[in-house]
Structures are given as C-alpha cells and as structure tokens.
Amino acid sequence: VELLHVVGGESRWGNRWQPQAGFALLALVSAVTSWWRPRSGWCVVTVSMVMLWLTLPLTGHAMTFTSAVPWGLQVGHGLAVGLWIGTIIGILVVVNSLATTGTGHQCFADLVQRFSLLAVVAAPVVVVTGVLTAWFYLDTVSQLWTTTYGITLLIKLGLMFVTGVLGAYNWRRVTPKLGNETGTRILVRTASVEVGFALLVLGVTAVLIHLAMPHELE
C-alpha cells in the first residue's frame, strides 16, 4: 500500500496518472447516472472521455519528446479509434433491443447509416495519426523488423489493416442491404468480427506501450 501511494501519489508518473483516474471515474459515474438523466449524463460522459484522452498520453512514450506533436497525435489517434470502434460496440449493444420493435430493423439501418459518416472520417484519422506517430518513434525503417518494438508495431499495423478492410466491407457491401432481418443479422456478424480484430489491436497496443522505443536502447 505504501508503494502504491508513493508511485501513484508522489511520483512524476503518478501526478500525470491522477487526472486520468479522475476523468475515468467521472465517466463511469456519468454513464450510470445517464439511466436517470440521459441527456446530461451522456454529455458529461463525452466531455470526460475527451479529457481522458487529453491526459492519457501524459504517461506514455509521447512525453519522452521535447515536442508536443507526439502528444497531439496520440490524442487524435485515441479519439478517432474511440469514435470508430467504440461506436460499433455501442451499435452492437443496442441492436437486440431495436430489432424487437416493429420498425426496429429500419431504425437500426438509419443508425448505422449515420455512424458510417462518422467512421469514414475517423478511420483515415486513425491511419494518418498512427503513421505519423511511428515516424516519430522510429529512427529508420529497418527498425520495423530489427527491433522488438518494430516487430510488435508491424503486428499491430497488420491487425489494424484487417480491421480497416472489414470496416470498408461493412460500409460498402453490407450497409446498403440493411432494413430487414437478414441485413441486420449479416452486419451484426461481420461487425462482431471487426470488433474482434480491433480488440486484438488493443491487446498488441498494450504490449507496445510497455516496450522501449528503439532510440531508448542505444
């Protein structure tokens, strides 16, 4: 307990972590209260998540640079991923309750159509910010296959590519078929696979952020 207090409350890392914990707790409480006050509750959740992503990079690799650009890239990357993958998860959560209503499949189709516009913007932001971040973190292209950090990054990029292909397939081929039970069932299946690969990306990212960048090993 004493060690946790020192690391979480008195260290430089702890000072940067405390705002993250605070905004995460606020988001959780707001999400619970949204059951009673939906509009205000979800507004606070949205603000909390934005603030959380503004503070999350403060405990990561971005803070090893004198420039604030890597921090900004990480903020944009995280928010875009949340808008893309997080919204898909939200859609999958509500599909069952929507499908039981008389016009549920059409409501679901309308919901996905609106989300598609968001994803079309968010997905390219994820790609651009990810590539620029890698450019900051790697000194040479060869470090992608000669260092543990680079190999792990390649695995993440590969999984992210598959996730993007699945997203594009859902957008171009599956979304136009929505409006009935068959279309809903197909999208739920393919979107679940997309989310599954996105979760694998998240797992690899969790490993990546704990690896030393190549220039830190020199």
Disulfide bonds with the S-S distance in Angstrom:
none
